Amino acid sequence: MNIRILLLFLISLPAFGKTPVDLKPFLTDYCTSYPEGTRQKPELWKHCCVEHDLYFWAGGSKSDRKETDVRLRECVAATGAHRQAKLIYAAVSIGANSPIRFKTKQWGHAFENRTRYLALTAEESNLVVESLARQNPDIPRELFNSFKAQLFSRLDF
């Protein structure tokens, strides 16, 4: 009899609540082995790469991935570096189809064992934003707020 009660208790444990998800910390290497700007302005489009890394860390659907890469291209182009924007966009497009995978360079690598290219849920989006706010990395407030707004605009209500 006691064994049945114990088994029922163990089976029902997941119903009492989910285990909190710990996200991997957000890290950026900026433009990943590519210059972050020109010789005259060495950090000209660095902020664009940080933004791209934020979205890459969080992940989302395949269309979110394409949109993120386009945002990177447009951001770099907005600095006046149109040629560099095309080169960077080509590089991230090729990287998306590469058979070589690095854990810290995969789409949605904030989550452990999450299927790639699934749209983020409201709960996951909240986790991403809360985790990023807790870490307090050197992300400008304007970029953080823009990232947060864009992340939540992707949700289907």
Sequence and secondary structure as in RCSB ss.txt:
>XXXX:A:sequence
MNIRILLLFLISLPAFGKTPVDLKPFLTDYCTSYPEGTRQKPELWKHCCVEHDLYFWAGGSKSDRKETDVRLREC
VAATGAHRQAKLIYAAVSIGANSPIRFKTKQWGHAFENRTRYLALTAEESNLVVESLARQNPDIPRELFNSFKAQ
LFSRLDF
>XXXX:A:secstr
 HHHHHHHHHHHGGGG             TTSSS SS SSSTTTTHHHHHHHHHHHHH   HHHHHHHHHHHHHH
HHHTT HHHHHHHHHHHHHHHT S   GGGSTTTTSTT  TT    HHHHHHHHHHHHHH  S  HHHHHHHHHH
HHHT   
